[in-house]
Amino acid sequence: MKLPPGMSAPKLHGEIETPRPQYAPGGKVFLTGWCVAAGLAAAPAIRLVTAAGTLPLSSRLTRTDVPELLPDEPAAAGSGFTVEGSLPAGLHLARLEAELPGAGWLPFKAFTLAVERTPFLASLDEPIREGILSDRVKVGGWALDPAQPVRKLSLRYGHREIPCEIGRPRSDVAALFPTVAHAATAGFASEDFLVAGHGPVRVRAELADGRIAVCPTNVTFSIATDENHGPDLDLTAPRVALDRPACPAPGPVARPPVERRLNVLFILPGSFAANSALHVAALANELAAAGHDCAVAVTHDLATLAHHEQPAFRGLLHAAATDHRFADGRGPDCIHAWTSRENVRRLTETVRRRHGARVLVHLEDNERQLLALTLGRDWPELAQLPEAELDRIVPADLTHPRHGRAFLASADGITVITERLREFVPVGRPCHTLWPAADPRSFFPRPRPDAFRRILDPVAGTTVLFYHGNVHAANMAEVRELYAAVLALNRTGHPVTLIRTGLDAVDFLGALAADVAPHVLSLGQILHHRHLAPLLALADIFVQPGSANAFNDYRFPSKLPEFFALGRPVVLPRTNLGTLVRHGVDAYVLERADAAGIAEAVRALRGDPALAERLGRGAAAFAARHFNWRRSAEALAKFYLSLAIS
């Protein structure tokens, strides 16, 4: 089949029938379609081309529909095809090409192909492969991720986790996966005998590249007793779940037309697990919904993007942000540096030099105070140190006294989380106040789950407080006051339980730890922020401890919008938001939210149910008026455009 001399390549007609978007589960590609070269007697050869590899034509298919569509084409009936094969995991730009005589391979369809990783597989087979195991024995099986060896492995069932030894030989697994070198050592065995617990077994693995993989099995462990649990504990009893009230249906969202579509790059000083990332993700999602294109760069742990529900923005590592191109092929119009910290400043200046973008810097803390507290030195002393000494001692995730000041002076605009932070804005720089909010899909007035509370409360009439957030050098003293208040209330006949989530970077309790421990339920870090809301609903009162000082006056605790949105009484000090809410109407405002003040407020609210109910309604009303991510994003977009973005 050759073209006559001087004749140009015939026109290609073709289509893909595989449902879109094109998706390859487990790394396996399968495409069907048809292709005809106008005027040629035979259908051309087909191939799928990506940067990660090329897949040839797999088979020909007879088509009855194409002859009806193209009745004058002699090759229409034999134009069907399939392409099958494997490609590396990732998002690939792909094209289907047809081979034409004298013209070589020519494309006729371009599309995006999403290739899923080959799934993590695991199975228990010692002593059983399926069913219920009730004996206290050691167990074994195999676990395999075709792309990465397993670095650490455990078995989870009910509330239990059993560590396992890995690297055991399994010739049978190697035979099943002959192309995977580490399949021969995919075996594992529990390090010890099973302990009391009940539930279906899941295999959890940490892979060599840091990913976490989980696979269910066909086995349930139902171990009634062990040396620490007697037969009176019924581990098979039905679980009492937290209530799941329906989110109030939102009204129709009328968005004004976008004045100009912007490419916005946010740069964070940490990962997507940080509180700052909650604010940035919410704003980026709303900006994207309005028609803008957003990307968010983090320093590490890109996998923490999975902690956010349905992100509408692109997540990047700092290392990839310099060369990032948005959907229109351009770089950023606007870089929003989330704080003036060194790792953010350095990347921002690099990206600005390359793309000429406008730069905004967001301030959410008194950076001077944070640096002084972290280094254990007074700010006046730090301010006098030579620049070389500061370069040596200032960590990358804090603000350099001199570089940070110059960074703010060079910014095209500044955003601040509180009005007080305007003190650090250079004269003449445009400034916009940007309050945080709460995700309305999760944080809304929820009823108290009383069935769960009846189990949680040690005695009738228990008051539950809730505090979520990490403890560090800057807030350790005030969080200790909250714990001291809990202990004092319990000692004076007012039973109180504190539910606590978050991590502790410092030992803030000291000698108080043992005495207060029976009254605190510590749940650790909650990775998915939306899971906090059902837990928050357990509380009767929310407390933000602290007092007016160089740390609190300049911040806006990100938990406060969520406290208010849940519709519970909020106790807080007269600093930051506490200077704006009305005592007795929106919240219970203390001059100092220390141990004595917190205990006084809790007694007052428990002794006056009408006041507690009124403050709960007032908190929800205040949240509805002031905490809204969509309104915040709309105002932010206008601020971006006001900076004369070229």
FIGUTOR-787849 format. One line per 2 residues: number of its first residue (from 1); their letters; for each residue x, y, z of C-alpha. Coordinates in Angstrom, 2 decimals, padded with zeros to 5 digits. Example, Ala and Ser with C-alpha at 12.3 -4.5 7.8 and 13.67 -1.06 7.14 Angstrom:
<recs>
1	AS	012.30:-004.50:007.80; 013.67:-001.06:007.14
</recs>
This chain:
<recs>
1	MK	000.00:000.00:000.00; 001.91:003.03:-001.32
3	LP	000.81:006.54:-002.16; 001.25:007.72:-005.75
5	PG	004.14:010.18:-006.21; 003.24:013.77:-005.31
7	MS	000.11:012.85:-003.36; -000.21:014.30:000.18
9	AP	-001.06:012.14:003.19; -004.77:011.30:003.38
11	KL	-006.97:012.78:006.09; -007.41:010.67:009.23
13	HG	-010.84:010.01:010.77; -011.04:008.28:014.14
15	EI	-012.49:008.11:017.65; -011.91:006.50:021.04
17	ET	-014.83:004.54:022.48; -013.35:003.88:025.92
19	PR	-015.29:005.97:028.51; -013.65:009.26:029.41
21	PQ	-011.66:010.42:031.23; -009.21:007.77:030.10
23	YA	-008.17:005.82:033.19; -005.86:002.84:033.59
25	PG	-006.56:001.03:036.87; -003.66:-000.92:038.29
27	GK	-001.35:000.32:035.52; -003.26:-001.61:032.84
29	VF	-004.21:000.38:029.74; -007.12:-000.72:027.55
31	LT	-008.43:001.46:024.72; -010.90:000.70:021.96
33	GW	-011.78:002.82:018.95; -011.59:003.10:015.19
35	CV	-009.46:004.88:012.60; -009.75:005.31:008.83
37	AA	-007.35:007.03:006.40; -009.47:008.70:003.73
39	GL	-009.38:006.84:000.44; -007.11:003.99:001.53
41	AA	-008.26:000.41:001.14; -006.94:-000.84:004.47
43	AP	-007.10:000.64:007.96; -003.72:001.98:009.12
45	AI	-001.59:000.57:011.93; -002.25:002.25:015.30
47	RL	-000.10:002.99:018.36; -000.47:004.85:021.65
49	VT	002.40:007.24:022.40; 003.31:008.80:025.79
51	AA	006.55:010.15:027.23; 006.59:007.10:029.52
53	GT	006.32:004.54:026.73; 004.57:003.44:023.53
55	LP	001.95:000.69:023.19; 001.32:-000.94:019.77
57	LS	-001.93:-002.08:018.22; -003.26:-005.16:020.05
59	SR	-006.07:-006.36:017.82; -008.35:-005.45:014.92
61	LT	-012.14:-005.27:015.33; -014.90:-005.40:012.74
63	RT	-017.19:-002.36:012.86; -020.74:-002.14:011.51
65	DV	-021.32:001.47:012.57; -018.34:003.10:010.86
67	PE	-019.46:002.06:007.31; -022.77:003.79:008.00
69	LL	-020.90:006.91:009.18; -018.38:006.86:006.30
71	PD	-020.08:004.90:003.47; -017.47:005.91:000.86
73	EP	-014.48:004.60:002.82; -013.41:001.08:001.79
75	AA	-011.55:000.43:005.08; -014.46:001.41:007.36
77	AG	-015.58:-002.14:008.22; -012.12:-003.19:009.40
79	SG	-011.23:000.05:011.15; -011.80:-001.05:014.76
81	FT	-008.85:-001.54:017.08; -007.77:-002.20:020.65
83	VE	-004.59:-001.09:022.41; -003.59:-002.94:025.58
85	GS	-000.54:-002.85:027.81; 001.07:-001.43:030.94
87	LP	002.44:002.05:031.61; 004.09:003.62:034.67
89	AG	001.77:005.27:037.19; 001.08:008.95:036.68
91	LH	-000.82:011.48:034.61; 000.37:011.21:030.99
93	LA	-000.24:013.34:027.91; -001.09:010.70:025.30
95	RL	-001.82:010.60:021.61; -003.04:007.95:019.19
97	EA	-001.06:007.83:015.98; -001.71:006.10:012.66
99	EL	001.01:004.96:010.26; 000.54:006.25:006.74
101	PG	002.59:005.21:003.72; 005.14:007.79:002.79
103	AG	004.20:010.03:005.76; 005.14:007.96:008.80
105	WL	003.22:008.17:012.06; 000.64:010.96:012.30
107	PF	-001.51:011.80:015.37; -005.31:011.74:015.19
109	KA	-006.33:011.92:018.88; -004.68:013.61:021.89
111	FT	-005.91:013.18:025.45; -004.87:012.81:029.08
113	LA	-004.35:009.31:030.43; -004.42:008.69:034.18
115	VE	-002.52:005.53:035.09; -003.15:004.18:038.58
117	RT	-000.42:002.44:040.53; -000.53:-001.35:040.52
119	PF	-002.44:-002.02:043.75; -000.89:-003.15:047.02
121	LA	-001.89:-006.76:047.67; -001.83:-008.75:050.89
123	SL	-003.19:-012.00:052.28; -003.19:-013.93:055.53
125	DE	-002.69:-017.67:055.15; -001.26:-018.91:058.46
127	PI	-003.11:-020.51:060.20; -006.18:-019.66:058.06
129	RE	-006.87:-017.86:054.77; -010.45:-016.83:055.52
131	GI	-012.99:-016.97:058.30; -012.80:-016.15:062.02
133	LS	-009.71:-016.83:064.12; -010.33:-016.97:067.89
135	DR	-007.05:-018.52:069.11; -004.15:-016.58:070.61
137	VK	-001.53:-017.63:068.06; 001.06:-016.08:065.80
139	VG	-000.12:-015.46:062.24; 001.52:-014.98:058.88
141	GW	000.97:-014.22:055.23; 002.39:-012.12:052.40
143	AL	002.19:-008.50:051.26; 003.41:-007.03:047.99
145	DP	003.49:-003.67:046.27; 004.83:-004.33:042.75
147	AQ	006.58:-000.95:042.61; 008.19:-000.68:046.07
149	PV	009.43:-003.08:048.76; 007.68:-003.03:052.14
151	RK	009.68:-001.23:054.84; 007.35:-001.78:057.81
153	LS	004.15:-003.79:058.28; 001.43:-004.36:060.87
155	LR	-001.99:-006.00:061.19; -004.97:-003.95:062.34
157	YG	-008.24:-005.27:063.76; -010.77:-003.52:065.96
159	HR	-008.71:-001.10:068.06; -005.59:-003.26:067.86
161	EI	-002.36:-003.09:065.85; 000.11:-006.00:065.78
163	PC	003.63:-005.37:064.38; 005.06:-007.96:062.02
165	EI	008.44:-009.25:060.91; 008.95:-008.81:057.16
167	GR	011.27:-010.15:054.47; 010.35:-013.82:054.84
169	PR	010.84:-016.03:051.76; 007.76:-016.78:049.64
171	SD	008.53:-018.74:046.47; 004.81:-019.00:045.69
173	VA	004.45:-015.20:045.54; 007.55:-014.97:043.36
175	AL	005.91:-017.43:040.94; 002.77:-015.28:040.81
177	FP	004.77:-012.09:040.14; 007.85:-013.21:038.18
179	TV	008.80:-009.66:037.11; 008.87:-008.27:040.67
181	AH	012.27:-008.91:042.25; 011.16:-008.38:045.86
183	AA	008.19:-010.78:045.54; 010.46:-013.63:046.71
185	TA	010.71:-012.03:050.17; 007.12:-010.80:050.49
187	GF	006.31:-013.00:053.49; 005.56:-011.70:056.98
189	AS	004.73:-013.08:060.45; 003.40:-011.40:063.57
191	ED	006.10:-010.60:066.13; 003.96:-011.88:068.98
193	FL	000.75:-013.74:069.78; -002.55:-012.02:069.06
195	VA	-004.08:-009.89:071.83; -007.70:-009.29:072.78
197	GH	-009.65:-007.55:070.05; -012.38:-008.13:067.51
199	GP	-012.72:-007.06:063.89; -011.82:-007.71:060.25
201	VR	-008.07:-007.72:059.62; -006.34:-005.11:057.48
203	VR	-002.69:-005.21:056.47; -001.00:-001.82:056.77
205	AE	002.39:-001.30:055.14; 004.87:001.53:054.97
207	LA	006.62:001.28:051.60; 010.20:002.15:050.73
209	DG	009.15:005.43:049.07; 007.26:006.52:052.21
211	RI	003.75:005.74:050.96; 001.25:004.06:053.28
213	AV	-000.75:001.19:051.77; -003.64:-000.73:053.33
215	CP	-005.26:-003.94:052.11; -008.25:-005.81:053.62
217	TN	-008.10:-009.56:054.13; -010.67:-012.35:054.31
219	VT	-009.95:-013.01:057.99; -011.54:-011.68:061.17
221	FS	-009.74:-011.89:064.51; -012.03:-012.40:067.52
223	IA	-009.77:-012.81:070.54; -011.83:-012.61:073.74
225	TD	-009.15:-012.33:076.43; -005.45:-011.89:077.08
227	EN	-003.30:-011.17:080.12; -004.57:-007.58:080.24
229	HG	-008.26:-008.10:079.37; -010.63:-010.36:081.29
231	PD	-013.64:-012.26:079.94; -016.04:-009.61:081.31
233	LD	-015.00:-007.23:078.52; -017.26:-007.88:075.52
235	LT	-015.26:-006.81:072.49; -017.97:-007.99:070.10
237	AP	-020.66:-005.65:071.47; -022.23:-003.28:068.92
239	RV	-020.34:-000.03:068.54; -021.98:003.26:069.38
241	AL	-021.21:005.64:066.53; -021.06:009.41:066.57
243	DR	-024.10:011.06:065.01; -023.85:012.11:061.39
245	PA	-026.35:014.94:060.90; -026.90:016.10:057.37
247	CP	-025.07:019.26:056.39; -027.55:022.13:055.93
249	AP	-028.28:022.43:052.23; -026.50:025.51:050.85
251	GP	-028.49:028.04:048.90; -027.73:028.73:045.24
253	VA	-024.29:030.26:044.79; -024.40:033.20:042.40
255	RP	-020.82:034.04:041.51; -020.06:037.26:039.66
257	PV	-018.20:036.81:036.38; -014.43:036.79:036.77
259	ER	-012.94:040.15:035.85; -009.78:038.40:034.76
261	RL	-008.63:034.81:035.15; -005.52:034.71:037.34
263	NV	-002.79:032.14:037.86; -002.14:032.12:041.62
265	LF	000.74:030.32:043.33; 000.55:029.97:047.11
267	IL	003.81:029.09:048.88; 003.59:027.47:052.32
269	PG	006.37:027.06:054.93; 005.39:023.47:055.79
271	SF	003.25:020.58:054.53; -000.46:020.25:053.82
273	AA	-000.89:018.95:057.40; -000.27:022.40:058.93
275	NS	-003.04:024.76:060.08; -001.91:027.32:057.51
277	AL	-002.64:024.78:054.80; -006.30:024.65:055.89
279	HV	-006.63:028.36:055.18; -004.75:028.24:051.89
281	AA	-006.61:025.16:050.65; -009.99:026.76:051.41
283	LA	-009.07:029.99:049.62; -007.53:028.15:046.65
285	NE	-010.66:025.99:046.27; -012.91:029.04:046.28
287	LA	-010.68:030.93:043.84; -010.71:027.90:041.55
289	AA	-014.52:027.68:041.77; -014.64:031.33:040.67
291	GH	-012.55:030.55:037.58; -008.95:031.16:038.66
293	DC	-006.13:028.61:038.38; -004.35:027.86:041.67
295	AV	-001.33:025.87:042.78; 000.00:025.40:046.31
297	AV	003.68:024.62:047.00; 004.75:022.88:050.23
299	TH	008.18:022.05:051.63; 007.69:018.32:052.19
301	DL	005.22:015.43:052.44; 003.23:016.11:049.29
303	AT	001.14:013.05:050.21; -000.50:015.14:052.97
305	LA	-002.57:016.74:050.20; -004.79:013.66:050.67
307	HH	-005.80:015.10:054.06; -007.89:017.69:052.18
309	EQ	-011.22:016.73:050.68; -011.47:017.20:046.90
311	PA	-008.78:019.87:046.37; -009.44:021.98:043.28
313	FR	-005.84:023.17:043.06; -002.51:021.63:042.08
315	GL	-000.22:020.52:044.93; 003.54:020.94:044.40
317	LH	006.76:020.60:046.30; 008.92:023.72:046.57
319	AA	011.43:022.10:044.24; 008.85:021.90:041.44
321	AT	007.32:025.35:041.88; 010.00:027.33:040.06
323	DH	009.19:025.81:036.68; 005.49:025.17:037.24
325	RF	003.24:026.15:034.35; -000.49:026.60:034.74
327	AD	-003.17:025.28:032.40; -002.68:028.16:029.97
329	GR	001.04:027.43:029.69; 002.09:030.53:031.63
331	GP	003.65:030.99:035.03; 001.93:032.71:037.98
333	DC	000.40:036.17:037.77; 000.45:036.36:041.54
335	IH	002.57:034.67:044.20; 001.00:034.63:047.67
337	AW	003.82:033.94:050.11; 002.19:032.49:053.20
339	TS	004.28:034.26:055.85; 007.71:035.84:055.57
341	RE	009.60:032.76:056.72; 012.92:031.99:055.15
343	NV	011.97:028.91:053.11; 009.00:030.82:051.70
345	RR	011.00:034.00:051.03; 013.76:032.22:049.12
347	LT	011.40:030.36:046.81; 009.21:033.42:046.27
349	ET	012.14:035.53:045.15; 013.32:032.81:042.76
351	VR	009.87:032.45:041.17; 009.42:036.23:040.98
353	RR	012.71:036.65:039.10; 011.74:033.96:036.62
355	HG	008.14:034.98:035.93; 007.87:038.65:036.93
357	AR	004.79:037.90:039.04; 003.28:040.22:041.62
359	VL	004.09:039.16:045.19; 001.90:039.29:048.28
361	VH	003.05:038.27:051.75; 000.58:036.96:054.33
363	LE	001.17:037.65:058.02; -000.56:035.48:060.63
365	DN	001.76:035.73:063.69; 004.10:038.09:065.47
367	ER	007.13:036.56:063.76; 009.53:038.43:066.05
369	QL	007.98:036.87:069.13; 007.99:033.37:067.61
371	LA	011.67:033.66:066.74; 012.55:034.96:070.21
373	LT	010.61:032.17:071.93; 012.09:029.47:069.71
375	LG	015.69:030.64:070.15; 015.23:031.53:073.82
377	RD	016.59:035.08:073.33; 014.96:038.50:073.65
379	WP	013.97:040.28:070.46; 016.11:043.43:071.14
381	EL	019.14:041.16:071.49; 018.34:039.32:068.25
383	AQ	017.77:042.57:066.38; 021.32:043.71:067.20
385	LP	023.10:040.56:066.02; 025.25:040.72:062.87
387	EA	023.57:039.44:059.74; 026.04:036.55:059.42
389	EL	025.17:035.36:062.93; 021.45:035.60:062.18
391	DR	021.98:033.62:058.97; 023.53:030.89:061.11
393	IV	020.93:030.65:063.88; 017.57:031.46:062.20
395	PA	015.83:028.22:061.09; 014.42:027.99:057.58
397	DL	010.85:027.79:058.92; 011.06:031.09:060.86
399	TH	011.46:034.71:059.78; 014.91:036.28:059.53
401	PR	014.87:039.74:061.18; 016.64:041.49:058.30
403	HG	015.72:039.39:055.28; 012.10:039.28:056.42
405	RA	011.88:043.05:056.74; 013.36:043.53:053.26
407	FL	010.97:040.91:051.88; 007.94:042.81:053.17
409	AS	009.30:046.08:051.78; 009.67:044.52:048.31
411	AD	006.17:042.98:048.26; 003.48:044.40:046.01
413	GI	000.88:043.85:048.74; 000.42:042.42:052.24
415	TV	-002.43:040.40:053.73; -002.87:040.15:057.50
417	IT	-005.00:037.82:059.62; -005.61:040.51:062.28
419	ER	-005.59:044.29:062.24; -002.84:044.40:064.85
421	LR	-000.39:042.86:062.36; -000.57:046.04:060.27
423	EF	002.10:047.34:062.64; 004.61:045.28:060.66
425	VP	003.42:046.43:057.21; 005.88:048.86:055.58
427	VG	004.55:052.36:055.00; 002.82:052.68:051.65
429	RP	002.32:048.97:051.03; -001.28:048.02:050.09
431	CH	-002.76:045.85:052.85; -005.86:043.65:053.14
433	TL	-007.23:041.92:056.26; -008.05:038.27:055.60
435	WP	-009.97:036.45:058.35; -010.04:032.67:058.48
437	AA	-013.34:030.75:058.32; -014.69:027.22:058.73
439	DP	-015.65:024.67:056.08; -019.48:024.75:056.08
441	RS	-019.63:021.16:054.81; -018.34:019.92:058.18
443	FF	-018.57:022.75:060.70; -022.17:023.75:061.39
445	PR	-024.44:023.58:064.48; -024.55:019.89:065.31
447	PR	-026.70:018.19:067.96; -024.83:016.64:070.87
449	PD	-024.48:012.84:070.35; -026.01:011.87:073.69
451	AF	-025.80:008.10:073.11; -022.04:008.42:072.83
453	RR	-021.87:010.87:075.73; -023.60:008.39:078.04
455	IL	-020.65:006.08:077.47; -018.04:008.82:077.61
457	DP	-019.19:010.58:080.79; -017.77:008.91:083.94
459	VA	-020.53:010.41:086.13; -023.86:012.08:085.43
461	GT	-023.61:015.81:084.86; -020.08:015.70:083.41
463	TV	-019.06:018.74:081.38; -017.00:018.07:078.25
465	LF	-014.51:020.64:076.97; -012.63:020.29:073.70
467	YH	-009.29:021.68:072.59; -007.69:020.86:069.25
469	GN	-004.27:022.10:068.31; -000.58:021.48:068.81
471	VH	001.32:022.63:071.89; 004.63:024.42:071.33
473	AA	006.89:026.95:073.03; 004.63:029.90:072.21
475	NM	001.37:028.51:073.68; 002.53:025.94:076.26
477	AE	001.87:028.17:079.28; -001.73:028.97:078.34
479	VR	-002.64:025.39:077.42; -001.27:024.33:080.81
481	EL	-003.76:026.77:082.38; -006.60:024.95:080.60
483	YA	-005.45:021.62:082.05; -005.09:023.22:085.49
485	AV	-008.68:024.48:085.23; -009.91:020.96:084.42
487	LA	-008.14:019.58:087.48; -009.45:022.36:089.74
489	LN	-013.04:021.85:088.58; -012.90:018.11:089.22
491	RT	-011.42:018.65:092.68; -014.23:021.05:093.63
493	GH	-017.12:018.76:092.69; -017.62:019.79:089.05
495	PV	-016.83:016.72:086.90; -015.13:017.82:083.67
497	TL	-013.55:015.83:080.84; -011.19:017.52:078.37
499	IR	-011.03:015.97:074.90; -007.73:016.88:073.31
501	TG	-006.36:016.41:069.80; -003.02:017.51:068.42
503	LD	000.67:016.94:069.05; 002.93:018.16:071.84
505	AV	006.30:019.58:070.84; 007.17:020.39:074.46
507	DF	006.52:018.94:077.92; 004.07:021.57:079.12
509	LG	002.43:019.76:082.06; 005.34:018.68:084.24
511	AL	004.14:017.65:087.70; 000.52:018.33:086.69
513	AA	000.47:015.43:084.23; -000.28:012.55:086.59
515	DV	-003.07:014.31:088.49; -004.94:015.60:085.44
517	AP	-004.53:012.45:083.30; -007.79:010.73:084.53
519	HV	-009.78:013.74:083.29; -008.24:014.06:079.80
521	LS	-009.06:011.99:076.72; -006.11:012.46:074.33
523	LG	-006.86:011.42:070.75; -003.57:012.51:069.15
525	QI	-003.36:014.04:065.70; -006.48:013.88:063.50
527	LH	-005.09:013.76:059.98; -008.29:014.56:058.09
529	HR	-009.59:017.86:059.42; -013.20:017.13:058.48
531	HL	-013.15:014.25:061.00; -012.80:016.78:063.82
533	AP	-016.34:018.12:063.50; -018.18:015.01:064.84
535	LL	-015.73:014.94:067.75; -016.23:018.63:068.46
537	AL	-019.96:017.96:068.69; -019.28:015.96:071.88
539	AD	-018.36:019.17:073.72; -020.60:021.34:075.90
541	IF	-018.22:024.32:075.91; -015.23:025.37:073.82
543	VQ	-012.34:027.14:075.52; -009.51:029.15:073.97
545	PG	-007.05:029.79:076.82; -004.65:032.74:076.95
547	SA	-004.41:036.45:077.66; -003.37:039.66:075.94
549	NA	000.37:039.49:075.20; 002.92:039.83:072.41
551	FN	001.93:036.42:071.03; -001.86:036.41:071.27
553	DY	-002.54:040.04:070.32; -001.29:039.41:066.77
555	RF	-002.83:036.04:066.00; -006.21:034.59:065.11
557	PS	-006.45:030.99:066.40; -007.73:028.96:063.47
559	KL	-009.88:026.84:065.77; -012.08:029.81:066.74
561	PE	-014.18:029.94:063.52; -014.84:026.21:063.97
563	FF	-015.77:026.66:067.63; -018.27:029.37:066.75
565	AL	-019.69:027.48:063.74; -020.57:024.43:065.89
567	GR	-023.05:026.53:067.91; -021.65:025.95:071.40
569	PV	-020.71:028.54:074.05; -017.16:029.79:073.43
571	VL	-014.93:030.99:076.28; -012.00:033.15:075.16
573	PR	-009.72:035.92:076.46; -009.97:039.62:075.62
575	TN	-007.33:039.51:072.89; -007.48:039.08:069.08
577	LG	-011.07:037.96:068.32; -012.01:038.42:071.99
579	TL	-011.74:042.21:071.53; -014.44:042.14:068.84
581	VR	-017.12:039.74:070.15; -019.72:040.82:072.72
583	HG	-019.52:039.23:076.16; -022.80:037.55:077.04
585	VD	-024.06:037.75:073.44; -021.53:036.15:071.07
587	AY	-019.22:034.51:073.61; -018.07:034.41:077.24
589	VL	-015.14:036.86:077.29; -012.56:036.79:080.10
591	ER	-009.94:039.38:080.86; -007.59:036.43:081.32
593	AD	-008.48:032.89:080.26; -006.22:031.36:082.89
595	AA	-007.06:028.45:085.20; -009.15:030.57:087.59
597	GI	-010.98:032.41:084.81; -011.75:029.25:082.83
599	AE	-013.05:027.47:085.93; -015.26:030.47:086.76
601	AV	-016.69:030.54:083.22; -017.44:026.81:083.17
603	RA	-019.24:027.01:086.52; -021.27:030.00:085.32
605	LR	-022.33:028.30:082.08; -023.20:024.99:083.75
607	GD	-025.16:026.81:086.43; -027.17:028.86:083.92
609	PA	-028.47:026.68:081.06; -030.33:029.65:079.55
611	LA	-027.06:031.59:079.27; -025.31:028.60:077.71
613	ER	-028.09:028.17:075.15; -028.07:031.89:074.33
615	LG	-024.30:031.92:073.82; -024.51:028.83:071.60
617	RG	-027.00:030.60:069.34; -024.94:033.77:069.46
619	AA	-021.78:031.90:068.45; -023.48:030.32:065.43
621	AF	-024.94:033.68:064.37; -021.53:035.36:064.67
623	AA	-019.98:032.62:062.52; -022.65:033.05:059.85
625	RH	-021.98:036.80:059.68; -018.19:036.79:059.74
627	FN	-016.68:033.43:058.76; -017.20:032.63:055.09
629	WR	-014.46:031.34:052.79; -016.28:032.32:049.59
631	RS	-016.64:035.95:050.65; -013.01:035.98:051.80
633	AE	-011.82:034.59:048.46; -013.87:037.09:046.44
635	AL	-012.37:039.98:048.40; -008.90:038.49:048.01
637	AK	-009.29:038.20:044.22; -010.27:041.88:044.05
639	FY	-007.17:042.74:046.07; -005.00:040.75:043.65
641	LS	-006.45:042.65:040.69; -006.01:046.00:042.43
643	LA	-002.24:045.47:042.34; -002.18:046.20:038.59
645	IS	-001.18:042.66:037.65; 000.29:042.79:034.15
</recs>
